[in-house]
């Protein structure tokens, strides 16, 4: 699990600071929760090798990696040369998760269309210097992102990293709608019932030669996505892959894919993005995690624990 890499970094920094949390004294269950597969660390180090910014502010470092992810998403877009719905990690996923991924990926097309229109109208401009924090405008970030166009096809190690390890939190985070498989199943059952009733009503009206008061076939007065999801559910009697809704729209907000994500430090006036570690601290962040009790001064890649 990739999330265990920062867990180990935090643990090591705690040990270096003198926190009396000794993993070697913990039981096997706790120790196993800190283990990282050697393949995960190998893939993580391969990804880091593709990143050129290794000094300067954290803002500079994470923005380079944000551009790498945007390039990957552009490559994996629905009508791209290597679409998301054909990669192994997607094919391994449950239908509920596939629905989140394919739905959000389709929304990216709308965002990309508006982004390209913005660039066409404004042209490439010298981006304004954006202050650290949460107040950046969409237009300011789009101007900066435009300087990185055209998006490059990701290197194999970058593609593998985002394909296999990076969770798409936006696709799963919804302001409304189904957040889990239980809720999705209940909703599909309701939509299925609604569709059956609508079809009966439609048949009764048409055989009586009365005007159908709703929109009529093929939607039977239902939301198109709900109607198609209900039809698919009726065929397999399980959660199908369907277009779902409920994610925060990117328009006028912070929720799009073509944005620079922020790092929240617990308060709006704590700007972690401006943090620049001292040389000694930086060398520790690249140190081997084999022995958390070491001082971490060796500049080596991550190793399995």
C-alpha positions in Angstrom: 0.0 0.0 0.0 1.4 3.3 -1.1 -0.1 5.1 2.0 2.3 3.2 4.2 5.3 5.1 2.8 4.3 8.4 4.4 3.3 6.4 7.5 6.9 5.2 7.8 8.3 8.6 7.2 6.2 10.0 10.0 7.1 7.2 12.2 10.8 7.7 11.6 10.6 11.4 12.2 8.8 10.7 15.5 11.6 8.4 16.5 14.2 10.9 15.6 12.3 13.5 17.7 12.4 11.1 20.7 8.7 9.9 20.7 8.7 6.7 22.7 6.9 4.7 20.1 9.0 1.6 19.4 7.7 -0.6 16.6 10.2 -3.3 17.5 8.3 -3.8 20.8 4.9 -4.0 19.1 3.1 -7.2 18.4 3.2 -8.8 15.0 -0.2 -7.4 13.9 1.0 -3.8 14.5 4.3 -4.5 12.8 2.7 -5.9 9.7 0.7 -2.7 9.3 3.9 -0.9 8.7 5.3 -3.2 6.1 5.5 -2.1 2.5 5.9 -4.5 -0.4 9.2 -4.3 -2.2 7.5 -3.9 -5.5 5.6 -0.9 -4.2 8.8 0.8 -3.1 10.5 -0.1 -6.4 7.7 1.4 -8.4 7.6 4.5 -6.1 11.3 5.1 -6.5 11.0 4.6 -10.3 8.3 7.3 -10.3 10.5 9.7 -8.2 13.3 9.2 -10.7 11.0 10.7 -13.4 10.5 13.9 -11.3 13.2 16.6 -12.1 12.4 19.0 -9.3 14.1 17.8 -6.2 15.0 21.1 -4.5 13.3 24.4 -3.9 9.9 25.0 -2.2 7.4 22.2 -1.7 5.1 24.2 -4.0 7.5 23.8 -6.9 7.9 20.1 -6.3 4.3 19.2 -6.0 3.3 21.4 -9.0 5.6 19.5 -11.3 4.1 16.2 -10.1 0.6 17.7 -10.6 1.4 18.4 -14.2 2.6 14.8 -14.5 -0.7 13.6 -13.2 -2.6 15.9 -15.6 -0.6 14.5 -18.5 -1.5 11.0 -17.3 -5.2 11.8 -17.0 -5.2 13.4 -20.5 -3.6 10.2 -21.9 -6.2 8.1 -20.0 -9.2 10.2 -21.0 -12.3 8.4 -22.4 -11.5 9.2 -26.0 -7.7 9.2 -25.6 -5.2 6.8 -27.1 -5.0 4.7 -23.9 -8.3 5.1 -22.1 -8.7 4.4 -18.4 -11.4 1.8 -18.8 -8.9 -0.6 -20.5 -6.1 -0.6 -18.0 -5.6 -3.6 -15.6 -6.4 -1.7 -12.3 -9.7 -0.6 -13.7 -10.6 -4.0 -14.9 -9.8 -5.5 -11.5 -12.1 -3.0 -9.7 -15.6 -3.7 -8.6 -18.5 -2.3 -10.7 -19.3 0.3 -8.0 -15.8 1.7 -8.2 -15.7 1.4 -12.0 -18.8 3.5 -12.1 -17.2 6.3 -10.1 -14.0 6.2 -12.2 -15.7 6.1 -15.6 -18.2 8.8 -14.6 -15.6 11.2 -13.4 -13.4 10.5 -16.4 -16.3 11.5 -18.6 -16.7 14.7 -16.6 -13.1 15.5 -17.4 -14.0 15.8 -21.1 -16.3 18.7 -20.2 -13.6 20.3 -18.2 -11.0 19.8 -20.9 -13.4 21.4 -23.5 -13.7 24.5 -21.4 -10.0 24.6 -20.7 -9.2 24.4 -24.4 -11.7 27.1 -25.1 -10.2 29.3 -22.5 -6.7 28.9 -24.0 -8.0 29.6 -27.5 -9.6 32.8 -26.4 -6.9 34.0 -24.1 -3.8 32.6 -25.8 -0.7 31.5 -23.9 0.2 34.2 -21.4 3.0 34.6 -18.9 1.4 33.2 -15.8 0.9 35.5 -12.8 2.8 34.6 -9.7 0.3 32.9 -7.4 0.6 33.2 -3.7 0.6 30.2 -1.5 -2.7 29.3 0.1 -6.2 28.5 -1.0 -7.2 31.7 -2.8 -6.0 31.0 -6.3 -8.4 31.6 -9.1 -9.2 29.0 -11.8 -8.1 31.3 -14.5 -4.7 31.9 -12.9 -4.0 28.2 -12.6 -5.2 27.5 -16.1 -2.8 30.2 -17.4 0.0 28.4 -15.6 -1.1 24.9 -16.7 -1.3 26.2 -20.3 2.5 26.8 -20.3 2.9 23.1 -19.9 0.9 22.2 -23.1 0.8 20.0 -25.0 0.5 17.3 -22.3 3.2 14.7 -22.9 2.5 11.0 -22.9 3.7 9.8 -19.5 6.9 7.7 -19.2 6.2 4.1 -18.4 7.2 4.4 -14.7 4.9 7.5 -14.3 2.0 5.7 -16.0 2.4 2.6 -13.9 2.5 4.7 -10.7 -0.7 6.5 -11.4 -2.4 3.4 -12.9 -1.7 1.2 -9.9 -1.2 3.3 -6.8 -2.9 6.7 -6.9 -6.5 6.8 -5.7 -8.9 9.1 -7.5 -10.4 10.8 -4.5 -12.6 13.2 -6.6 -14.3 10.4 -8.4 -15.4 8.8 -5.1 -16.3 12.0 -3.2 -19.8 13.0 -3.8 -22.0 15.8 -2.4 -25.0 13.6 -3.0 -25.7 10.2 -4.4 -24.5 6.7 -3.4 -21.2 6.5 -1.4 -21.1 2.8 -1.0 -22.3 -0.5 -2.6 -25.2 -0.9 -0.1 -26.6 2.5 -1.0 -26.0 2.0 -4.7 -28.0 -1.3 -4.6 -30.9 0.3 -2.8 -31.0 3.2 -5.2 -30.9 0.8 -8.2 -33.8 -1.2 -6.8 -35.8 2.1 -6.4 -34.9 3.2 -10.0 -35.9 -0.3 -11.3 -39.3 -0.1 -9.6 -39.8 3.5 -10.9 -39.0 2.3 -14.4 -41.4 -0.6 -14.3 -44.2 1.6 -13.1 -43.4 4.2 -15.8 -43.5 1.5 -18.5 -46.9 0.2 -17.3 -48.2 3.8 -17.3 -46.9 4.4 -20.7 -48.4 1.3 -22.1 -51.8 2.1 -20.6 -51.7 5.6 -22.0 -50.7 4.6 -25.5 -53.2 1.7 -25.7 -55.9 4.2 -24.7 -54.7 6.6 -27.3 -54.1 9.3 -24.8 -51.2 11.7 -24.9 -48.3 10.6 -22.6 -47.9 13.5 -20.1 -44.2 12.9 -19.6 -41.2 13.0 -21.9 -41.9 9.5 -23.2 -39.6 6.9 -24.5 -36.8 6.2 -24.3 -36.5 7.8 -20.8 -40.1 7.4 -19.6 -39.8 10.6 -17.8 -36.8 9.5 -15.8 -33.3 10.9 -15.6 -31.4 9.3 -18.5 -28.6 8.0 -16.3 -31.0 6.5 -13.8 -33.1 4.9 -16.5 -30.1 3.3 -18.1 -28.7 2.1 -14.8 -32.1 0.6 -13.9 -32.2 -1.3 -17.2 -28.7 -2.6 -16.7 -29.5 -3.7 -13.1 -32.6 -5.5 -14.3 -30.4 -7.6 -16.7 -27.8 -8.7 -14.3 -29.5 -8.3 -10.9 -26.3 -6.7 -9.5 -24.6 -3.3 -9.6 -23.7 -2.6 -13.2 -21.2 -0.1 -14.5 -23.3 3.1 -14.9 -22.9 6.8 -15.1 -23.4 8.2 -11.6 -23.6 11.8 -10.4 -23.1 13.9 -7.3 -19.5 15.1 -7.5 -18.8 18.8 -6.9 -18.7 20.5 -10.4 -15.4 22.2 -11.3 -17.2 25.3 -12.6 -16.4 28.2 -10.3 -15.0 25.8 -7.7 -12.0 23.8 -6.6 -13.1 20.4 -7.7 -11.7 19.9 -11.2 -8.8 17.8 -12.4 -7.0 20.7 -14.1 -6.2 22.4 -10.8 -3.2 22.4 -8.5 -4.2 20.6 -5.3 -3.5 22.2 -1.9 -2.0 20.8 1.2 -4.0 21.6 4.3 -2.0 22.0 7.4 -4.8 22.3 10.0 -5.4 26.0 9.6 -5.8 28.4 6.7 -2.7 30.4 7.8 -0.4 27.4 8.1 1.1 27.3 4.6 2.9 23.9 4.3 3.3 24.6 0.6 5.8 27.3 1.4 7.9 24.9 3.6 11.5 24.4 2.4 13.4 21.9 4.5 16.9 22.3 5.6 19.6 20.2 3.8 19.7 17.8 6.7 15.9 17.3 6.8 15.8 16.8 3.1 18.4 14.0 3.2 16.3 12.3 5.8 13.3 12.2 3.6 15.2 10.1 1.1 16.8 7.8 3.6 16.4 4.1 3.8 13.5 3.1 6.1 15.0 -0.3 6.9 15.9 0.9 10.4 13.8 3.7 11.8 16.2 4.2 14.7 19.0 5.5 12.4 19.6 9.2 12.0 18.6 9.0 8.3 21.6 10.9 6.9 22.3 8.6 4.1 20.9 9.7 0.7 19.5 6.4 -0.5 16.1 5.4 -2.0 13.4 3.7 -0.1 13.9 0.1 0.7 11.4 -2.6 1.8 10.9 -3.1 5.5 
